[in-house]
């Protein structure tokens, strides 16, 4: 069995996917397994993975469904869920193995938003602090966990939004997270497309609505996801 399986859900990411996968080849050389779960892309995302991933599968659309399918197809005893627009720090493999071997059941990285707007520095610091205080991480923070724990809690709830928040809430009841300070770098494309403050306010509103019981399907539409995803 592999020690680490990287699960990457993708949808219409052909413009960046080969570059992102190329950056993960050093981890494959260390023994990591790379599984890409495509949600039925309309571009040639799946073709872009040729020679750069151990497994490429077509899954039902929806990030949670894709990540569950990718986990089921993987063989590692540690699972790392990595978004296609997020890059790992150089020592990610060693840091994850050390955290798990040191007794952690699950964890996440700090995050840096890859953009120049000065407010993004404030946003990323707020995200990291909130995550550290609450034990709740977002998918952009590259959540990792033991396979047996993932299977015991039933994987991701297959909902169209907030699947990462729901997962962490259940994981937190099992054990506190390992909060790795090395930052992953995640794309600022949504912040830049919609405006920093507008995006911040939208996310606060969606999180508050989720806390008070709003349906994930409604929140996904407000976030801008297509009705089929």
N, C-alpha and C positions, 0 to 999 in steps of 0.2 A: 504493500500500500504506500502511496505517496504521502509525504508529510504535509504538503500544502497544495491545495487546489484553488486556483484563481477563477472565479466565476464572473464573466462579463456579459451583462445583458446589453444588446444593441438594437437600435431601430433607425434605419436610414443614416448611418454614420460613415458611409463610404469615403467621404471627403477627408476624414481624419483617421480612419481605423487602422490602416497599414502602419502609419506612423506610430500610433499608440501601441499596437501590438509589437512593433519592432523594439520598443523600449522595454518590453517585458521578456525579451529573449534571454537576457542575463539571468533572470530568475528561473527560466526553464533549464538553463545550464546547471543551476544549483539543485535541480531536481523538482522544481515546482511544475505542476500540471496546469495548463491553460485551457479553459472551456469557454467557448463563446456561444451564447444563447440568443439567436436572432428571432425577433418577434414578427417576422414576415415583412422584411424591408422591401420598399419599392425600388431601391437602388441595388447596387451590386455589393452590399456589405458582406454577405456570406462569401462571395468570391474573393474578396480582399483578404480573407483569413488564410488562404492557401499557403501552407508551409509555415505558418506563424502561430498556429494553435494546435493543441492535441486533439480537440474535439470541437466540431462546429455542428450545432443542431438548430432546427427550426422549431420554435415553441409557440404556444398560444400567446398572442400579444398581451402585454402588460408586464411591467418590470417585475412584480412579485412572482407571477407565473413563470416568467423566463428564468428568474434566479432559482426557483424551486426545481425547474426542469434541469438547469445546469448543475445544481447540486446533486440531483439524482443520477446524472450521467458521469459525475466525477468520482475519483477514488481516494482523495486525500483525507487524512484524519483531522486536518484543519482546513476550514473553508474561509476564503477571503472574497468578499463581494466588492467588485470594483466597477464603477461607472466608466463608460467609454471616454468621458471627457475629464477623467481624474488620473493624475500621474502619481506614482508611489515615490517616496524618498529613496535614496541610494541603498540604504541598509535595511529596507523594509523586510526582506526575507529573514535576516538574522534577528531583527527586533521582534517579529511575530513569534518566531520559534522560541526566543528567550522568554517572552512573556508567558506563553503557554507552558513551557517547561518549568517556569518559575511558579506555576500554580494558578495562573489566570484561566478562567473558563471562556472569556470572550474579551473583546476590546475594540478600540478604534484609534485613529490618528487625529492629531490636531489638523486643521485645514488652513490652507492659504488660497485665496481667490486670485487667479491669474489675470489681473487687470490693473490699469494704472490709476483709476479714479481714487483719490485719497480716502474717500469714505469706505472703500472696500477694506482698508486696513482696520477701520473701526468695526465693520461688520464681522470680519473674520475673528477678531479678538472677542467680540461678543458671543459668536458661535462657540468658540473654544471654551470660554468661561462657562457659558450656560451648560454645555455638554459635561464639563467637569463637575459642576455643582449638582446637576440633575441625574447624571448617569444615562442620559438619553443622547443618542448620536443620530446624525442624518446619514443617508447613503453616500453623500459626498465625502464622508470621513473614512471610507474604506473599512467597514465593519468586518471583523474576523472572529471566528469562534470554533470551538471543538465540534466535529461532526456529530458526536453522540449527543451533545447538548442541542444542536440544531434539530436533530431527529426527535429528541425527547419532547421538545416544545411544539413540534409539528411544523417547523419551517416558517416561511412567511405567510401571513394571511393574504389570500389572493384578492386584494382590494386595489383599486386604481390609484390611490394616493395614500400617503401616511403609513405605508407598509413598514418603513424603517422605524418610525416612532413606535408602532405597535410591537414590532419585534423587540426593540430595546426595552420596552416596558416589561415584557415577559422575561427577557434575559436578566434584567435588573433584580427580579424577584428570586432568581437562581443564584446570582453572584454579582459583585460589583465589577465594572469594566476595568480593564487595563487601559489607562489614558496615555497613549504614547505621544510625546511632545514633538517628535519629528513630524513636520507637516507634509501631508499630501498637497498637491497643487491641483485645484479644480478650475475649470473654465469659467470665465466671467461672462460668457455669451448671453445668458439670460439677463443678468444685471445690466449689461450694455445695451441689449435690445429694448428693454422695458424701463430702464432708469433705475438707479440704485434705491432711491427712497421709495419709489412706487413698488419695487420688488420687496423691500423690507416690510412695508406696510401690508402688502398682500399676504406675505408669509405669516406675519403676526396674526392677521385676521383669520387665515385658514387654520392656524394652530389653535386659536381660541375657539373657533367654531368646532373643530375636532374634539377639543377638551369637553365641550358642552354637548357633544353627542351628534353633531351633524354627520350625515351619511358621506362616506368617502367618495361615492359617485358624484354627488353634488359638488364637493370640494375639488374633485378632479376637473370638472367642467369649468369651475371658476379659475382654476390654475391655468387652464388653456389646453388641457389634454383633449385629444380627439375622442369622440364617443366610443370608438372601437378599441381604444387602448386603455 
